[in-house]
Amino acid sequence: HASLLIMNLLSEKVEQMMEWSSRRSVVRMNGDKFRRFVKAPPRNYSVIVMFTALQPQRQCSVCRQANEEYQVLANSWRYSSAFSNKLFFTVVDYDEGADVFQQLNMNSAPTFMHFPAKGKPKRADTFDLQRIGFASEQLAKWIADRTDVQIRVFRPPNYSGTIALALLVSLVGGLLYLRRNNLEFIYNKAGWAMAALCVVFAMTSGQMWNHIRGPPYAHKNPQNGQVSYIHGSSQAQFVAESHIILLLNAAITMGMVLLNEAATSKGDVGKRRIICLVGLGLVVFFFSFLLSIFRSKYHGYPYSFLIK
């Protein structure tokens, strides 16, 4: 009789997990669902759990990136011909299951764990994210080692870059066609110089890093409400920080241009002297500001100029 009850309970749990998986590749779980369907026996299926913090106020950009890779992997499994009720993908968000984090003594996110069909998770059932990274292919390899379930990762094609390039080429081509009788603007050195400087400023300020990592705009201290625009580590930055660096580089460059103009122009001497002083002031002040930011990020850097 007890055996029959266990079989019925197991059947209900598998049926419920299959129903949730049919709606969404990654099953969202709170504390109660986690304890019932992942921790508590009986269970004849393996469960992959991503412990994460996806709410915007948590400002966990790594969580969002890991979640995207996790979704790709779960979708690859859900829509593959090998899909079965032997493996399920789930997620526990800190804001929906803080008690689970406390129960497992977990203080970092994202974390991937495998809960086997029999027995308790071993050390190898926690994915080594720091060493391996969270790419779908690496997660699939780890899952194959732990469960013998082979998942072929399928990434849906992304045409956004191709479409954007085609639109840009079409826009430039259309502009050239409309101005086909007057193309002197193509030979405008000042225009090309400004365009080149804009690209240089964007790249040297870290815009590409922002695009790849997706950092928050700034950080607000929850204790005192103080907002930080400069990240304290040399390994990271805020979006606001890259904007500040861009403006500082632009100001220093403007100062250098004015100094060059003062030295090479043949205008009034008094006017050239004023241009020279303005240019020198821009270079000195804003370079000092830039150096002070560098000192605040690279602790122990001994040099400064005007501004500490």
Buried (B, 14 or more C-beta within 10 A) or exposed (E): EEEEEEEEBBEEBBEBBBEBBEEBBBBEBBBEBBBEBBBEEBBEBBBBBBBBBBEEEBBBBBBBBBBEBBBBBBBBBBEBEEBEEBBBBBBBBBEBBBBBBEEBEBEEBBBBBBBBBEEEBEEEBBBEBEEEEBBBBBBBBBBEEBBEBEBEBEEEEEEEEEEEEEEEEEEEEEEEEEEEEEEEEEEEEEEEEEEEBEEBBBEEBBBEBBEEEEBBBBBEEEEEEEEEBBBEEEEEBBBBBBBBBBBBBBBBBBBBBBBEBBEEEEEEEEEBEEBBEBBBEBBBBBBBBBBBBBBBBEEEEEEEEEBE
